[in-house]
Structure formats: structure tokens, C-alpha cells
Amino acid sequence: MSFMKFQLRMLDYGGVSVMPLSTAGQLIPQLDALQNQALAGMKRVAQVNSRAAQKDLLRHCVSGPPLSVKQVDILLSTVGNLRELAGMVQSQEGQDGICQILGAADGRSLITYFADGPRRTRCQAEQESSQV
């Protein structure tokens, strides 16, 4: 009875959520279920944010003008992630596949970036080492 009175009193506080429990013993399983739901939601948000970051990053992983959003979408629908894409660059078959997806010029630009590194960074490193 006192647990029910406690729940009724908590209704006076609008910012406090009420869980439909008939006994105090149901509290722990209910909290576990809520925690699992929250963690699942957080994982989905993290996956969405990770995918968006990959898409944005991949646009600029070329030795030239950025890829279009459409090209990135097509490329990421073919490969699972940037690691797989970097692995494709290591084989002639993978390079041919990249060029087939992006076209010859953009495919070569992406392959050059992954094989040789970003041109600007490499040039900056060479300049810094020559100044020392």
C-alpha cells in the first residue's frame, strides 16, 4: 500500500517518470529493460553518426576535387566501410572495381590517395624536413 502511495505522490512531480509497477520487486527488471532499450538507442545513434562521418570523410579521400555525395553513396553501398575500401586499393581487381564504380579519373584519384597518401600533407612534410 505504501508503495502505491509513493507512486501517487510522484505524480505531483511532472519531471519524474512513473513506471507502472505493482510491487517493489518489479523495479530491478524494469530498470534493466529500460537500460537495454537506452543502450540499443545509443548504439543506433552512434552507427548513424559513424556512417555520416565516413561519408563526409570519404568525399575528401581523393587526390583532386572531392567526390560527389552520389558517388560516395554508391561506393559505400558496395563496400562496407573505409577499411574495406583501403583493402580494395591493394589489389588490381579491387582497383578495377573502384574505377568501374567511380569512373576512371575519380577512381584513379581515390586509389592514388590511398596508395600514396594525401598530397598536401606529404608536400608539407617534405617542406618541413628540408627546413630543418
C-alpha positions in Angstrom: 0.0 0.0 0.0 2.8 2.4 0.9 4.5 1.8 -2.5 1.3 2.7 -4.3 1.0 5.9 -2.2 4.6 6.7 -3.1 3.8 6.3 -6.8 0.8 8.6 -6.5 2.8 11.3 -4.7 5.4 11.1 -7.5 2.7 12.1 -10.0 2.9 15.6 -8.5 6.3 16.0 -10.0 6.0 16.4 -13.7 9.7 15.8 -14.4 9.7 12.4 -12.8 8.7 9.5 -14.9 6.4 6.9 -13.4 6.9 3.2 -14.1 3.8 1.0 -13.8 4.9 -1.4 -11.0 2.6 -3.3 -8.7 5.4 -4.4 -6.4 8.9 -3.0 -5.5 10.3 -6.4 -6.7 9.5 -5.4 -10.3 11.7 -2.4 -10.1 15.1 -4.0 -11.0 13.8 -6.0 -14.0 12.0 -2.8 -15.2 15.2 -0.7 -14.9 17.2 -3.4 -16.7 14.8 -3.4 -19.5 14.9 0.4 -19.7 18.7 0.4 -19.7 18.8 -2.2 -22.5 16.4 0.0 -24.6 18.5 3.1 -23.9 21.7 1.3 -24.9 20.2 0.0 -28.1 19.1 3.5 -29.0 22.5 4.9 -28.3 24.1 2.3 -30.5 21.8 3.2 -33.4 22.7 6.9 -33.0 26.4 6.1 -32.9 26.1 3.9 -36.0 24.3 6.7 -37.9 26.9 9.3 -36.7 29.7 7.0 -37.7 28.2 6.4 -41.2 27.7 10.1 -41.7 31.3 10.8 -40.7 32.5 8.1 -43.1 30.6 9.6 -45.9 31.9 13.1 -45.2 35.5 11.8 -44.9 35.4 9.7 -48.0 34.4 12.6 -50.2 37.8 14.1 -49.5 39.9 10.9 -49.7 41.0 11.7 -53.2 43.9 13.4 -54.9 41.8 16.1 -56.5 38.3 17.6 -56.2 36.0 15.9 -53.7 33.7 13.1 -54.8 30.1 13.8 -55.1 27.6 12.7 -52.4 26.1 10.3 -55.0 29.5 8.7 -55.8 30.1 8.2 -52.1 26.7 6.7 -51.5 27.3 4.2 -54.4 30.8 3.4 -53.2 29.7 2.8 -49.6 26.8 0.6 -50.7 29.4 -1.6 -52.5 32.0 -1.7 -49.7 31.1 -1.9 -46.0 33.5 0.7 -44.7 36.7 2.7 -45.3 38.8 -0.3 -44.2 37.4 -2.5 -46.9 37.9 0.3 -49.4 41.5 0.7 -48.4 41.9 -3.1 -48.8 40.5 -2.9 -52.3 43.2 -0.5 -53.3 45.8 -3.2 -52.6 44.8 -5.4 -55.5 44.4 -4.8 -59.2 41.0 -6.4 -59.1 39.9 -4.0 -56.3 41.3 -1.0 -58.2 39.4 -2.0 -61.3 36.2 -2.3 -59.3 36.8 1.2 -57.8 37.3 2.7 -61.3 34.2 0.9 -62.6 32.1 2.4 -59.8 33.6 5.9 -59.8 34.8 6.2 -63.4 38.4 6.2 -64.5 39.5 9.7 -63.4 37.8 9.7 -60.0 38.8 6.1 -59.3 42.4 6.8 -60.0 42.2 9.9 -57.8 40.9 7.8 -54.9 43.4 5.0 -55.5 46.3 7.5 -55.6 45.1 9.0 -52.3 45.0 5.6 -50.5 48.2 4.3 -52.1 50.4 7.5 -51.8 48.7 9.4 -49.0 47.2 12.9 -49.2 49.4 15.0 -51.5 49.1 18.2 -49.4 50.3 16.5 -46.2 53.2 14.8 -48.0 54.3 18.0 -49.5 54.1 19.8 -46.2 56.1 17.1 -44.6 58.8 17.4 -47.3 59.0 21.1 -46.8 59.3 20.8 -43.0 62.1 18.2 -43.3 64.0 20.4 -45.8 63.8 23.4 -43.5 65.4 21.5 -40.6 
